[in-house]
């Protein structure tokens, strides 16, 4: 039948009321004691173990308890559902059992509120339709031209000074510059460093153990960073509504609802803030992982370089939008990098109604998590899962794989709106990098990855660049 709060939330959803006004109360801890797992340490639960090694932590718990387990993250006891069946249940959510807003909210509400990722059901559908105009073929063509120019310039600088390089900070600077140019339409000049610093503080705050914005805390720095970003973007909205630029922010400022009404300034700013984070930090992570896996698998560098050479483009010739599909192996290699190191290792939700999964009753209000990182390394789904093998993504292998086995871009209604932008940028980057440089690492060198909140190498990743003539 459901609790009173559950019934009220479902009624509000049906009436189109945003979920931030529908109070869904977490169940008491005793309501989850029938589910095996670990409560972790007092107050913080298992937060430190998950932050340190999420893959190893959940693999160890799964070996003891199976694919449904009780965990305590950031002080709240919830349930992790692991594997492809869980991914399908939660991401495709045919019965509207789960709220993304109430799942992501405790991580993002203070620094990335009201982004598309955190909206639900009808509100999400309407906002997504408004934003989709910015990711159609026409705007993507314009973004590619900007990406191509920026990437070519960065690779030319790297080619001019080959040798050792700390990759991650270079990639972070590049992706922020690319996001600023393709999303904001111009080099933001002296504001660049402040934008970079503000986003870094906002990202760190999403998993800060102290969830209040107390002086000296990561959360306080994140909230202050958001205030700077909001002020900068809000000043730009009226300017963009008067212009006809091809950049994403201008497209967003011209986006309208189904009634033809422009998105409110607050909505445009919130969406832009979130999209900038996604285009900057998640692509920094994904492209760094891509380069790392190519550097440690030189045979695949050769294969991709041969494919790129087959385009017949001169070094100073831009990559045509209509020829992106010819970089098939490059796309497969990027997909494999996203499998091994997914940019979003885990996805939170909150249950709106009681449900059953894996033989367990899970009550309404429970914090629910799925884990793409775990699924992408399940031996039952992937042969030798830690090995880099882009051939896993040829047409034959892809056709035989269940949809919940590979979810780096999410799935269902919340499938990443920018997935084509990400693939386009990866292909453009690989084309310029491999046409000009070979990437390697020192013998025996291994980099360790910090997986939260977005994967990054702990030491910045040391690579060695050699010119290709």
RODO-2510 file (C-alpha; in nm, 4 decimals, decimal comma):
residues 469
     n   res          X          Y          Z
     1     x     0,0000     0,0000     0,0000
     2     x     0,2892     0,2367     0,0793
     3     x     0,3507     0,4934     0,3481
     4     x     0,1650     0,8230     0,3700
     5     x     0,4745     1,0129     0,2497
     6     x     0,5150     0,7711    -0,0401
     7     x     0,1519     0,8167    -0,1484
     8     x     0,1865     1,1941    -0,1216
     9     x     0,5023     1,1930    -0,3353
    10     x     0,3440     0,9734    -0,6035
    11     x     0,0337     1,1952    -0,6091
    12     x     0,2492     1,5067    -0,6478
    13     x     0,4481     1,3492    -0,9292
    14     x     0,1258     1,2575    -1,1088
    15     x     0,0104     1,6177    -1,0714
    16     x     0,3354     1,7448    -1,2245
    17     x     0,4749     1,8915    -0,9024
    18     x     0,8606     1,8936    -0,9008
    19     x     1,0020     1,6332    -0,6660
    20     x     1,1943     1,8814    -0,4554
    21     x     0,8567     1,9624    -0,3033
    22     x     0,7590     1,5984    -0,2539
    23     x     0,8998     1,4791     0,0784
    24     x     1,0119     1,1175     0,0540
    25     x     1,1347     1,0101     0,3950
    26     x     1,4272     0,7614     0,4183
    27     x     1,3218     0,4448     0,5995
    28     x     1,4679     0,3694     0,9436
    29     x     1,7840     0,1591     0,9390
    30     x     1,5966    -0,1360     1,0914
    31     x     1,3828    -0,1532     0,7750
    32     x     1,6948    -0,2656     0,5822
    33     x     1,8509    -0,5123     0,8284
    34     x     1,7188    -0,8074     0,6270
    35     x     1,9553    -0,7046     0,3444
    36     x     2,3151    -0,8254     0,3968
    37     x     2,5980    -0,5744     0,3939
    38     x     2,7985    -0,3378     0,6091
    39     x     2,7153    -0,0297     0,8152
    40     x     3,0811     0,0795     0,8159
    41     x     3,2158     0,3287     1,0667
    42     x     3,0057     0,5512     1,2940
    43     x     2,8731     0,8679     1,1255
    44     x     3,0561     0,8298     0,7938
    45     x     2,9746     0,4640     0,7277
    46     x     3,1757     0,3131     0,4412
    47     x     3,2435     0,6463     0,2708
    48     x     3,6235     0,6304     0,3070
    49     x     3,6472     0,2729     0,1736
    50     x     3,4282     0,3587    -0,1244
    51     x     3,6267     0,6727    -0,2025
    52     x     3,9577     0,4857    -0,1751
    53     x     3,8725     0,1833    -0,3904
    54     x     3,5123     0,1595    -0,5132
    55     x     3,5807    -0,1266    -0,7508
    56     x     3,7615    -0,3404    -0,4940
    57     x     3,5151    -0,2523    -0,2172
    58     x     3,2059    -0,3577    -0,4083
    59     x     3,3726    -0,6631    -0,5574
    60     x     3,4605    -0,7799    -0,2053
    61     x     3,1069    -0,7156    -0,0779
    62     x     2,9532    -0,8887    -0,3801
    63     x     3,1714    -1,1956    -0,3221
    64     x     3,0316    -1,2186     0,0336
    65     x     2,6727    -1,1032    -0,0114
    66     x     2,5732    -1,1221    -0,3784
    67     x     2,4508    -0,8407    -0,6018
    68     x     2,2165    -0,6739    -0,3507
    69     x     2,3794    -0,5219    -0,0429
    70     x     2,3266    -0,2715     0,2372
    71     x     2,5841     0,0095     0,2608
    72     x     2,6242     0,3376     0,4479
    73     x     2,7534     0,6253     0,2337
    74     x     2,7893     0,9812     0,3638
    75     x     2,6014     0,8860     0,6780
    76     x     2,2913     0,7297     0,5190
    77     x     2,2193     0,3584     0,4988
    78     x     2,1015     0,2547     0,1541
    79     x     2,1095    -0,0327    -0,0911
    80     x     2,3467    -0,1020    -0,3800
    81     x     2,2101    -0,3012    -0,6733
    82     x     2,4870    -0,4450    -0,8901
    83     x     2,5005    -0,5946    -1,2388
    84     x     2,3226    -0,5466    -1,5720
    85     x     1,9754    -0,6438    -1,4486
    86     x     1,9988    -0,3764    -1,1786
    87     x     2,1182    -0,1195    -1,4325
    88     x     1,8196    -0,1930    -1,6553
    89     x     1,5726    -0,1742    -1,3675
    90     x     1,7004     0,1595    -1,2388
    91     x     1,8041     0,3405    -1,5576
    92     x     1,5127     0,2439    -1,7797
    93     x     1,2675     0,2623    -1,4873
    94     x     0,9586     0,1451    -1,6704
    95     x     0,7465     0,1680    -1,3542
    96     x     0,8743     0,5108    -1,2431
    97     x     1,0052     0,3650    -0,9197
    98     x     1,3083     0,5894    -0,8816
    99     x     1,3834     0,9588    -0,8496
   100     x     1,7052     1,0948    -0,9989
   101     x     1,6534     1,4281    -0,8257
   102     x     1,6215     1,2726    -0,4817
   103     x     1,9175     1,0449    -0,5580
   104     x     2,1628     1,3008    -0,6939
   105     x     2,0274     1,5765    -0,4720
   106     x     2,2387     1,5119    -0,1639
   107     x     2,5534     1,5160    -0,3786
   108     x     2,4692     1,7992    -0,6186
   109     x     2,1968     2,0247    -0,4779
   110     x     2,4321     2,2771    -0,3196
   111     x     2,6618     2,3144    -0,6199
   112     x     2,4856     2,1801    -0,9344
   113     x     2,1134     2,2154    -0,8612
   114     x     1,8459     2,1721    -1,1263
   115     x     2,0737     2,0337    -1,3952
   116     x     1,9086     1,7988    -1,6443
   117     x     2,0615     1,4973    -1,4706
   118     x     1,8670     1,5722    -1,1533
   119     x     1,5180     1,6238    -1,2977
   120     x     1,2430     1,3620    -1,3110
   121     x     0,9633     1,2422    -1,5333
   122     x     0,7530     1,5116    -1,7040
   123     x     0,9708     1,7989    -1,5873
   124     x     1,2777     1,6161    -1,7164
   125     x     1,1095     1,5400    -2,0495
   126     x     1,0154     1,9034    -2,1083
   127     x     1,3567     2,0410    -2,0126
   128     x     1,5381     1,7768    -2,2170
   129     x     1,3304     1,8608    -2,5233
   130     x     1,4209     2,2282    -2,4842
   131     x     1,7919     2,1507    -2,4475
   132     x     1,8040     1,8959    -2,7289
   133     x     1,8126     2,1735    -2,9894
   134     x     2,1699     2,2490    -2,8793
   135     x     2,2845     1,8958    -2,9699
   136     x     2,1353     1,8569    -3,3161
   137     x     2,3502     1,8097    -3,6254
   138     x     2,3687     2,1805    -3,7139
   139     x     2,5096     2,2991    -3,3810
   140     x     2,7344     1,9913    -3,3588
   141     x     2,8949     2,0905    -3,6893
   142     x     2,9725     2,4335    -3,5462
   143     x     3,1116     2,2799    -3,2248
   144     x     3,3354     2,0458    -3,4262
   145     x     3,4927     2,3363    -3,6136
   146     x     3,5744     2,5041    -3,2822
   147     x     3,6997     2,1811    -3,1249
   148     x     3,9195     2,1074    -3,4255
   149     x     4,0914     2,4463    -3,4086
   150     x     4,1510     2,4256    -3,0325
   151     x     4,2763     2,0670    -3,0338
   152     x     4,5054     2,1283    -3,3320
   153     x     4,6648     2,4240    -3,1518
   154     x     4,7210     2,2242    -2,8311
   155     x     4,8720     1,9265    -3,0127
   156     x     5,0982     2,1617    -3,2105
   157     x     5,2329     2,2958    -2,8793
   158     x     5,2932     1,9423    -2,7533
   159     x     5,4644     1,8479    -3,0796
   160     x     5,6956     2,1501    -3,0516
   161     x     5,8250     2,0273    -2,7146
   162     x     5,8134     1,6467    -2,7182
   163     x     5,9352     1,4369    -2,4289
   164     x     5,7931     1,3796    -2,0810
   165     x     5,4605     1,5379    -1,9918
   166     x     5,2176     1,5221    -1,6983
   167     x     4,9064     1,4496    -1,8972
   168     x     4,6061     1,5144    -1,6710
   169     x     4,6595     1,8873    -1,5993
   170     x     4,7279     1,9438    -1,9694
   171     x     4,4035     1,7671    -2,0587
   172     x     4,2144     1,9635    -1,7950
   173     x     4,3346     2,2946    -1,9393
   174     x     4,2519     2,1784    -2,2913
   175     x     3,8990     2,0571    -2,2172
   176     x     3,8110     2,3729    -2,0242
   177     x     3,9371     2,5837    -2,3126
   178     x     3,7365     2,3709    -2,5576
   179     x     3,4250     2,3907    -2,3422
   180     x     3,4622     2,7671    -2,3125
   181     x     3,5073     2,8083    -2,6874
   182     x     3,2400     2,5663    -2,8115
   183     x     2,9916     2,6277    -2,5293
   184     x     3,0488     2,9977    -2,4585
   185     x     3,1642     3,0954    -2,8053
   186     x     3,4867     3,2731    -2,7221
   187     x     3,7994     3,2623    -2,5120
   188     x     3,6853     3,3907    -2,1727
   189     x     4,0295     3,5425    -2,1177
   190     x     4,1107     3,6639    -1,7661
   191     x     3,8014     3,4842    -1,6281
   192     x     3,9424     3,1451    -1,7365
   193     x     4,1443     3,0736    -1,4226
   194     x     3,8588     3,1733    -1,1929
   195     x     3,6178     2,9522    -1,3873
   196     x     3,8623     2,6618    -1,3684
   197     x     3,9121     2,7109    -0,9942
   198     x     3,5386     2,7482    -0,9279
   199     x     3,4528     2,4267    -1,1116
   200     x     3,7285     2,2374    -0,9283
   201     x     3,5837     2,3507    -0,5940
   202     x     3,2301     2,2601    -0,7020
   203     x     3,3317     1,9113    -0,8123
   204     x     3,5203     1,8445    -0,4882
   205     x     3,2163     1,9513    -0,2859
   206     x     2,9929     1,6839    -0,4431
   207     x     3,1533     1,4117    -0,2261
   208     x     3,2697     1,6239     0,0669
   209     x     3,2246     1,4219     0,3900
   210     x     3,0967     1,7363     0,5686
   211     x     2,7724     1,8253     0,3910
   212     x     2,7234     2,1682     0,5480
   213     x     2,8956     2,4795     0,4125
   214     x     3,0966     2,5413     0,7285
   215     x     3,4000     2,7754     0,7188
   216     x     3,7109     2,6036     0,5858
   217     x     3,5254     2,3027     0,4392
   218     x     3,5172     2,1679     0,0848
   219     x     3,1432     2,2342     0,0810
   220     x     3,1927     2,6035     0,1662
   221     x     3,4460     2,6359    -0,1168
   222     x     3,2062     2,4574    -0,3534
   223     x     2,9158     2,6867    -0,2647
   224     x     3,1367     2,9922    -0,3119
   225     x     3,2558     2,8543    -0,6465
   226     x     2,8961     2,8105    -0,7599
   227     x     2,8181     3,1714    -0,6670
   228     x     3,1016     3,2905    -0,8921
   229     x     2,9897     3,0730    -1,1846
   230     x     2,6243     3,1763    -1,1502
   231     x     2,7178     3,5457    -1,1420
   232     x     2,9340     3,5093    -1,4535
   233     x     2,6721     3,3169    -1,6557
   234     x     2,3761     3,5295    -1,5447
   235     x     2,5496     3,8412    -1,6779
   236     x     2,5818     3,6687    -2,0139
   237     x     2,2183     3,5570    -2,0625
   238     x     2,0706     3,8879    -2,1896
   239     x     2,3739     3,9350    -2,4145
   240     x     2,3286     3,5908    -2,5707
   241     x     1,9561     3,6426    -2,6261
   242     x     2,0446     3,9419    -2,8418
   243     x     2,2986     3,7475    -3,0496
   244     x     2,2803     3,4737    -3,3119
   245     x     2,5971     3,2783    -3,2241
   246     x     2,6429     2,9059    -3,2851
   247     x     2,7859     2,8313    -2,9400
   248     x     2,5918     2,6083    -2,7016
   249     x     2,5138     2,8778    -2,4443
   250     x     2,3594     3,1035    -2,7079
   251     x     2,1562     2,8084    -2,8349
   252     x     2,0465     2,7430    -2,4774
   253     x     1,9507     3,1066    -2,4194
   254     x     1,7300     3,0899    -2,7295
   255     x     1,5735     2,7553    -2,6283
   256     x     1,2024     2,7618    -2,5515
   257     x     0,9469     2,5470    -2,3743
   258     x     0,6697     2,3658    -2,5598
   259     x     0,4649     2,6858    -2,5235
   260     x     0,7324     2,8895    -2,7000
   261     x     0,8442     3,0655    -2,3811
   262     x     1,2239     3,1176    -2,3389
   263     x     1,3869     2,9240    -2,0573
   264     x     1,4094     3,1411    -1,7434
   265     x     1,7533     3,2881    -1,6757
   266     x     1,7913     3,0677    -1,3680
   267     x     1,7184     2,7529    -1,5704
   268     x     1,9604     2,8534    -1,8487
   269     x     2,2332     2,9198    -1,5913
   270     x     2,1741     2,5937    -1,4032
   271     x     2,1766     2,3878    -1,7229
   272     x     2,4854     2,5646    -1,8546
   273     x     2,6719     2,5205    -1,5277
   274     x     2,6006     2,1494    -1,5296
   275     x     2,6815     2,1047    -1,8996
   276     x     3,0111     2,2897    -1,8580
   277     x     3,1029     2,0567    -1,5732
   278     x     3,0111     1,7508    -1,7792
   279     x     3,1934     1,8705    -2,0897
   280     x     3,4983     1,9744    -1,8888
   281     x     3,5520     1,7258    -1,6060
   282     x     3,3999     1,4079    -1,7442
   283     x     3,5712     1,4561    -2,0807
   284     x     3,9008     1,5337    -1,9093
   285     x     3,8679     1,2016    -1,7295
   286     x     3,7566     1,0074    -2,0371
   287     x     4,0209     1,1466    -2,2722
   288     x     4,2949     1,0946    -2,0130
   289     x     4,1860     0,7314    -1,9740
   290     x     4,1779     0,7006    -2,3546
   291     x     4,5371     0,8261    -2,3887
   292     x     4,6550     0,6087    -2,0983
   293     x     4,5128     0,2933    -2,2555
   294     x     4,6596     0,3784    -2,5952
   295     x     4,9983     0,4558    -2,4371
   296     x     5,0020     0,1159    -2,2656
   297     x     4,8719    -0,0639    -2,5747
   298     x     5,0919     0,0635    -2,8613
   299     x     4,9520    -0,1931    -3,1042
   300     x     4,6217    -0,0080    -3,0927
   301     x     4,7972     0,3232    -3,1498
   302     x     4,9239     0,1828    -3,4769
   303     x     4,5798     0,0582    -3,5804
   304     x     4,4133     0,3902    -3,5071
   305     x     4,6921     0,5884    -3,6742
   306     x     4,6455     0,3783    -3,9885
   307     x     4,2706     0,4445    -3,9810
   308     x     4,3331     0,8182    -3,9418
   309     x     4,5831     0,8157    -4,2273
   310     x     4,3122     0,6572    -4,4408
   311     x     4,1164     0,9823    -4,4219
   312     x     4,3843     1,1414    -4,6411
   313     x     4,3755     1,4698    -4,4478
   314     x     4,6750     1,6992    -4,4320
   315     x     4,7926     1,7987    -4,0831
   316     x     4,6442     2,1489    -4,1149
   317     x     4,3189     2,0307    -4,2743
   318     x     4,0110     2,0271    -4,0451
   319     x     3,8217     1,7051    -3,9787
   320     x     3,4947     1,7195    -4,1766
   321     x     3,1810     1,6449    -3,9753
   322     x     3,0535     1,4119    -4,2476
   323     x     3,3624     1,1896    -4,2154
   324     x     3,3421     1,1204    -3,8435
   325     x     3,1773     0,7824    -3,9059
   326     x     3,4884     0,6689    -4,0967
   327     x     3,6794     0,6626    -3,7671
   328     x     3,5091     0,3395    -3,6622
   329     x     3,8047     0,1807    -3,4796
   330     x     3,8733     0,5083    -3,3015
   331     x     3,5161     0,5124    -3,1746
   332     x     3,5467     0,1507    -3,0595
   333     x     3,8685     0,2290    -2,8712
   334     x     3,7059     0,5249    -2,6958
   335     x     3,4083     0,3087    -2,5980
   336     x     3,6458     0,0521    -2,4498
   337     x     3,8200     0,3256    -2,2504
   338     x     3,4797     0,4270    -2,1114
   339     x     3,4151     0,0664    -2,0165
   340     x     3,7388     0,0289    -1,8226
   341     x     3,7248     0,3721    -1,6564
   342     x     3,3665     0,5071    -1,6789
   343     x     3,3462     0,8816    -1,6145
   344     x     3,0525     0,8301    -1,3754
   345     x     3,1450     0,5204    -1,1704
   346     x     2,8143     0,5074    -0,9781
   347     x     2,4611     0,6400    -1,0217
   348     x     2,2351     0,7298    -0,7247
   349     x     1,8561     0,7184    -0,7099
   350     x     1,5896     0,7144    -0,4370
   351     x     1,2985     0,4701    -0,4338
   352     x     0,9570     0,6355    -0,4556
   353     x     0,7657     0,3145    -0,3859
   354     x     0,8346    -0,0246    -0,2294
   355     x     0,9778    -0,2757    -0,4769
   356     x     1,1314    -0,6206    -0,4958
   357     x     1,4692    -0,7042    -0,6454
   358     x     1,6986    -1,0048    -0,6174
   359     x     1,4659    -1,1674    -0,3662
   360     x     1,4672    -0,8670    -0,1289
   361     x     1,1930    -0,6246    -0,0335
   362     x     1,3205    -0,2658    -0,0531
   363     x     1,1027     0,0060     0,1024
   364     x     1,0097     0,3455    -0,0380
   365     x     1,2518     0,6232     0,0500
   366     x     1,5596     0,3994     0,0335
   367     x     1,8743     0,5466    -0,1184
   368     x     1,9557     0,3271    -0,4189
   369     x     2,2838     0,3032    -0,6084
   370     x     2,3955     0,1213    -0,9207
   371     x     2,7585     0,0853    -1,0223
   372     x     2,8683     0,0948    -1,3883
   373     x     3,2321     0,0488    -1,2788
   374     x     3,1445    -0,2858    -1,1191
   375     x     2,9294    -0,4017    -1,4117
   376     x     3,1934    -0,3052    -1,6697
   377     x     3,4405    -0,5422    -1,4994
   378     x     3,2167    -0,8434    -1,4350
   379     x     3,3976    -1,1562    -1,5643
   380     x     3,0645    -1,3120    -1,6558
   381     x     2,9983    -1,0294    -1,9002
   382     x     3,3469    -0,9459    -2,0266
   383     x     3,6244    -1,1924    -2,1073
   384     x     3,9420    -1,0828    -1,9249
   385     x     3,7663    -0,7574    -1,8212
   386     x     4,0768    -0,5614    -1,7193
   387     x     4,2330    -0,6021    -2,0656
   388     x     4,2025    -0,3208    -2,3209
   389     x     4,0276    -0,4741    -2,6221
   390     x     3,8301    -0,2365    -2,8466
   391     x     3,7182    -0,5324    -3,0601
   392     x     3,4570    -0,5900    -2,7883
   393     x     3,2658    -0,3110    -2,9614
   394     x     3,2503    -0,4430    -3,3149
   395     x     2,8998    -0,4951    -3,4532
   396     x     2,8867    -0,8683    -3,3755
   397     x     2,9914    -0,8344    -3,0126
   398     x     2,7669    -0,5324    -2,9618
   399     x     2,4608    -0,7130    -3,0986
   400     x     2,5010    -1,0001    -2,8507
   401     x     2,5309    -0,7849    -2,5378
   402     x     2,2408    -0,7001    -2,3098
   403     x     2,1776    -0,3308    -2,2771
   404     x     2,2492    -0,3074    -1,9038
   405     x     2,6011    -0,4460    -1,9424
   406     x     2,7503    -0,1226    -2,0780
   407     x     2,6194     0,2049    -1,9402
   408     x     2,8910     0,4770    -1,9385
   409     x     2,6346     0,7293    -2,0647
   410     x     2,3515     0,6081    -1,8434
   411     x     2,0354     0,4863    -2,0113
   412     x     1,6663     0,5357    -2,0632
   413     x     1,5190     0,8847    -2,0296
   414     x     1,8393     1,0067    -1,8604
   415     x     2,0771     0,8855    -2,1324
   416     x     2,3499     1,1499    -2,1571
   417     x     2,2328     1,4234    -2,3923
   418     x     2,5927     1,5028    -2,4876
   419     x     2,7080     1,1528    -2,5844
   420     x     2,7466     1,2441    -2,9529
   421     x     2,9412     1,5561    -2,8530
   422     x     3,1726     1,3400    -2,6389
   423     x     3,2341     1,0884    -2,9169
   424     x     3,2917     1,3674    -3,1679
   425     x     3,5487     1,5344    -2,9418
   426     x     3,7259     1,2024    -2,8757
   427     x     3,7582     1,1281    -3,2474
   428     x     3,8787     1,4800    -3,3229
   429     x     4,1329     1,4602    -3,0409
   430     x     4,2610     1,1160    -3,1473
   431     x     4,2952     1,2306    -3,5064
   432     x     4,5239     1,5243    -3,4190
   433     x     4,7157     1,3467    -3,1432
   434     x     4,8006     1,0293    -3,3331
   435     x     4,8671     1,2044    -3,6626
   436     x     5,1382     1,4059    -3,4873
   437     x     5,2596     1,2119    -3,1851
   438     x     5,3219     0,8701    -3,0398
   439     x     5,2479     0,8321    -2,6686
   440     x     5,4320     0,5964    -2,4332
   441     x     5,5109     0,5381    -2,0674
   442     x     5,8284     0,4396    -1,8853
   443     x     5,8888     0,0636    -1,8394
   444     x     5,7042    -0,0628    -1,5346
   445     x     5,5180     0,2634    -1,4808
   446     x     5,1621     0,2276    -1,3482
   447     x     4,9314     0,5119    -1,2468
   448     x     4,6727     0,4777    -0,9718
   449     x     4,3296     0,6285    -1,0258
   450     x     4,1196     0,8184    -0,7745
   451     x     3,7681     0,7268    -0,8865
   452     x     3,5554     0,9847    -0,7003
   453     x     3,3879     1,2131    -0,7758
   454     x     3,5162     1,1814    -1,1339
   455     x     3,8084     0,9489    -1,2131
   456     x     4,1533     1,1035    -1,2362
   457     x     4,5114     0,9728    -1,2036
   458     x     4,6532     1,0448    -0,8592
   459     x     4,9952     1,1452    -0,9913
   460     x     4,8675     1,3361    -1,2932
   461     x     4,9862     1,0548    -1,5270
   462     x     5,3384     1,0666    -1,6656
   463     x     5,3632     1,0033    -2,0393
   464     x     5,6340     1,0475    -2,3021
   465     x     5,5578     1,2114    -2,6385
   466     x     5,7482     1,1355    -2,9581
   467     x     5,6935     1,3136    -3,2892
   468     x     5,5446     1,1188    -3,5774
   469     x     5,6761     1,2448    -3,9132
***
